[in-house]
């Protein structure tokens, strides 16, 4: 396998009882690449993400991250390996402020011999938070206010800023703008562009065709639990209508024809 | 880094911009209550121009009425120690009802290892064990008491975190069990006559010293350690805490253990202060401890509240109790008034939260 492959899956499969939510997904992405995953509801997008991020255990198949075969027993494993995920439901603690949320579960500390009573390095965490937010261009009036009083967009940005703070090796966003307004969506999209400029690989699950065409290099379409197209949209060969026809099943990518139904 | 630092796009953190801390409201309420009693002392016809907090007019040897100040804090100190633990439990969105009976059970157990052998030259008439348990160093009753508290807390925490029993039910069961243990330990007889060194740890203002020292320690722990941060995180969003890699179950067990050890320590001190241990001790202590935390601005939904708030909440209860005695109102009125204040505190909290949302 070549060294510039960030993520590779081979025959990734997930069955929920008799439901074949994901079947034989072969996926590959290169260094610095931004890939969108599209598909109808129930096509297997989120299932695919959950297998990669260790939220669920796959039924079959293999996953490689930067050339190493990985087998995550939970989301923490995946995070430690460098996969940072922004979930549809935000995993933020409302009563804590921005640095507290960014560093939750992996606080900067000193006097570690104190065990659970080791001391928090507030200053270091604040500094790293500022750096992370600046890197992503996120604007938050005061990072020491609790998350409770922030808008949906700001909260989403905080969740996304985690990736910038921790130098993730792969960022996955599961419909990051689904619940956001126009301005907030633009803010999140700006962060995605920044990640692109910095060469950080990203998987974006999205329903928003305009957004996908604006942001990513490649679209992978899922249908009925299978990958049915792999479209290099930067080449200009494909339009939104093409992608829609792959999503609805009017078309299927040549290399995926054997399973088409 | 300067006080205020600016990133791109007005990204700041500014100490002066931080929101008005909730503790200031409680401090304000405390001052208002004191002022009300001060005014009542002046206007009530039977009070003869007395002062609540300041020295009476006939003596000019000091500014404050020190005796009253001491009593205000002394009468809430022991329950205050319990409240420090209850605060942590409520911040995780839990509750601990077992602390009052735990105080009694621990007082009985600790005192039975803190008795003196000879009382005025005669054998201790309330001796529970033989001479082997007499005149032990004071560390023994303290250690036995804390160990018992840790044991009870571990059971509470395990049932709540691992077996998913609602905290209210689990600690209600433990409430009855501890009261049972307190009665069973000596067959209902009081245990009395502690050693001089055991008497000393709860004598005079010692309960206040313990209360305030422990308050400072736990304030620092809740604010500046990982333990504190994770306690708030769990109460704020348990799912997020779990996803962030916090071992939520283990942490909860630790919180309940610390809370029960604080309640047990309160029992050790109460027995020392009273120089006796009786199975009926600590009645309603669990409720007053919860009341202190609630008046101190804690949210029963978890995630919010502080040790400073609880200490102020304890002071409010102390001032009200003293104030009612001062204006010569009956104990029955005190209970009604304290009940009303607890309800008012909750109503205020709900109102503030709705306004914020």
HADDOCK unambig.tbl for C-alpha pairs under 7 A between the chains (distance, minus, plus):
assign (segid A and resid 76 and name CA) (segid B and resid 245 and name CA) 6.06 0.50 0.50
assign (segid A and resid 91 and name CA) (segid B and resid 240 and name CA) 4.36 0.50 0.50
assign (segid A and resid 92 and name CA) (segid B and resid 240 and name CA) 5.56 0.50 0.50
assign (segid A and resid 93 and name CA) (segid B and resid 233 and name CA) 5.78 0.50 0.50
assign (segid A and resid 93 and name CA) (segid B and resid 236 and name CA) 5.26 0.50 0.50
assign (segid A and resid 93 and name CA) (segid B and resid 237 and name CA) 5.01 0.50 0.50
assign (segid A and resid 93 and name CA) (segid B and resid 240 and name CA) 6.29 0.50 0.50
assign (segid A and resid 94 and name CA) (segid B and resid 236 and name CA) 5.92 0.50 0.50
assign (segid A and resid 95 and name CA) (segid B and resid 236 and name CA) 5.79 0.50 0.50
assign (segid A and resid 95 and name CA) (segid B and resid 303 and name CA) 5.92 0.50 0.50
assign (segid A and resid 95 and name CA) (segid B and resid 304 and name CA) 6.72 0.50 0.50
assign (segid A and resid 104 and name CA) (segid B and resid 244 and name CA) 5.93 0.50 0.50
assign (segid A and resid 105 and name CA) (segid B and resid 244 and name CA) 5.03 0.50 0.50
assign (segid A and resid 105 and name CA) (segid B and resid 245 and name CA) 5.17 0.50 0.50
assign (segid A and resid 105 and name CA) (segid B and resid 246 and name CA) 5.32 0.50 0.50
assign (segid A and resid 116 and name CA) (segid B and resid 226 and name CA) 6.03 0.50 0.50
assign (segid A and resid 116 and name CA) (segid B and resid 227 and name CA) 5.29 0.50 0.50
assign (segid A and resid 117 and name CA) (segid B and resid 221 and name CA) 6.82 0.50 0.50
assign (segid A and resid 117 and name CA) (segid B and resid 225 and name CA) 5.13 0.50 0.50
assign (segid A and resid 117 and name CA) (segid B and resid 226 and name CA) 5.87 0.50 0.50
assign (segid A and resid 117 and name CA) (segid B and resid 227 and name CA) 5.49 0.50 0.50
assign (segid A and resid 118 and name CA) (segid B and resid 225 and name CA) 5.40 0.50 0.50
assign (segid A and resid 118 and name CA) (segid B and resid 226 and name CA) 5.97 0.50 0.50
assign (segid A and resid 119 and name CA) (segid B and resid 224 and name CA) 5.64 0.50 0.50
assign (segid A and resid 119 and name CA) (segid B and resid 225 and name CA) 4.39 0.50 0.50
assign (segid A and resid 119 and name CA) (segid B and resid 226 and name CA) 6.37 0.50 0.50
assign (segid A and resid 120 and name CA) (segid B and resid 224 and name CA) 5.53 0.50 0.50
assign (segid A and resid 120 and name CA) (segid B and resid 225 and name CA) 5.28 0.50 0.50
assign (segid A and resid 120 and name CA) (segid B and resid 226 and name CA) 6.14 0.50 0.50
assign (segid A and resid 134 and name CA) (segid B and resid 7 and name CA) 6.42 0.50 0.50
assign (segid A and resid 134 and name CA) (segid B and resid 8 and name CA) 6.36 0.50 0.50
assign (segid A and resid 139 and name CA) (segid B and resid 9 and name CA) 5.85 0.50 0.50
assign (segid A and resid 139 and name CA) (segid B and resid 10 and name CA) 6.77 0.50 0.50
assign (segid A and resid 139 and name CA) (segid B and resid 11 and name CA) 5.42 0.50 0.50
assign (segid A and resid 140 and name CA) (segid B and resid 11 and name CA) 5.56 0.50 0.50
assign (segid A and resid 141 and name CA) (segid B and resid 10 and name CA) 6.68 0.50 0.50
assign (segid A and resid 141 and name CA) (segid B and resid 11 and name CA) 5.64 0.50 0.50
assign (segid A and resid 141 and name CA) (segid B and resid 12 and name CA) 6.02 0.50 0.50
assign (segid A and resid 142 and name CA) (segid B and resid 11 and name CA) 6.77 0.50 0.50
assign (segid A and resid 142 and name CA) (segid B and resid 12 and name CA) 5.24 0.50 0.50
assign (segid A and resid 142 and name CA) (segid B and resid 13 and name CA) 4.84 0.50 0.50
assign (segid A and resid 142 and name CA) (segid B and resid 14 and name CA) 6.85 0.50 0.50
assign (segid A and resid 143 and name CA) (segid B and resid 12 and name CA) 6.78 0.50 0.50
assign (segid A and resid 143 and name CA) (segid B and resid 13 and name CA) 5.63 0.50 0.50
assign (segid A and resid 144 and name CA) (segid B and resid 13 and name CA) 6.24 0.50 0.50
assign (segid A and resid 145 and name CA) (segid B and resid 18 and name CA) 6.79 0.50 0.50
